[in-house]
Amino acid sequence: QVQPVESGGGLVQAGGSLRLSCLASGSGFLLSRLGWYRQAPGKQRDLVAEITSGGSTNYADSVKGRFTISKDNAKSTVYLQMNSLKPEDTAVYFCNRRSPWGSDYWGKGTLVTVSS
């Protein structure tokens, strides 16, 4: 199995946008659940958004209406479009792939910093 690889993080001003990408190839990708999590300094890792193999999505209340998760099955890639960013969105963002057999694969994370 291949570890997911995130990209697209960086520094952005409040109100700005970023798009995160995660290459999450591996056997069973088409049947995998894909998710984005984030962890701020001193805090636990929390779910931001997830997308099922069928395309259903779920979002944390704090990002609803601002973030959009999507995937490209042909590229084995999941995206997180983040708009109207706030300083409290500052965190390391991690990609997760849960295989059809229940195994979890985590990326190393990408840092998003939102300045006020």
N, C-alpha and C positions, 0 to 999 in steps of 0.2 A: 504494500500500500504506500501511497505517496503522501507526504505531509503537505497540507495546503500552504499556499504562498500568497500572502496579502501584499498589496501595493496601493499607492494613491494617497497615503497620509501626508500630512504637512501642516504648515502654519497658515491660518486664514483668519481674517477679521470677522467679528460678529456680524451676522447677516449674510455672510458669504456661503459658498457651496463647495463641496468636494465630492468626488466619486471614488469610492473604494472598489478595488477588484480583488478577486481571490480565485486563483487557479487551484481547483480542487479535484484533479483527476484521480482516478482509482477505480477498481472494479466495483460495479454496482452504482456508479454515479447517477445514472438515470433514475434509480429507485431511492436515492439518498435524500435525507432531509438536510437542508443547508441553513446555516444560521450565522448571524453576526452578533458578537458579544462585545462588551467593553468593560474596561477596568480602570477606574481613576485611582490616583495615588491614595493608598490607605483604605481603599474600599474593595468590596468583593466584585467578582466578575458577574455581570448581569446580561441577560438577553436583551438585545436591541431589536432584532427582527429575525424572522425565520420564514423559509419557504419550503413547502413539501414537494414531493416528487410530482404531484398533480398540479402544482402551481398555486395552491392556497397559501396565503400569507398571514402573518401575525406580527404585531408591533407592540413594543412597550408604550405605555400611555404617554411617556415623556417625549416620544418622537413621532407620534401619530400626526399625519398631515404635513410632516417636514421631511421624513426619510422614506425612501422607496427601495425595497429589495426586489431584485430580478435575477434571472439566470439565463445563460445561453448554453443549452445542452450540447450543442455542437462543439463548443469551446471548453466544456467542463468548467465553466466560470460562473461565479456568482458575484453580483454587484450590490453596492449600497450607495444610492444617490442621496446625499445629505444636503438639504437646503435650509436656509434661514438658521444657520448655525449659531449656537449660543456658547458663551464661555463654559457653561456647565456640561457641554458635550465633549469637553477636553478629556481625553482618555487614550489608552491603548486599545485598539479595536482588533479583535480576534475573529478569524473565520473558523467555523466548525462544520465538519461533514460527518453525519451519522449514517453509517452504512445500513443496508437492509437487514444486516445480521446484528445490528446494535452496537457496532464498534464506533468509537468516537475518534476523530482525527482533528487535531488542532494545528493552526498555523502559529507562527512566532509572534504575530501581531504587527500592527503599524500604528504609529503615533499620530494622533490628531490633536492639534493645539489651536484653540479658538481664542483670539485676543479680543479684549473689550475696547 
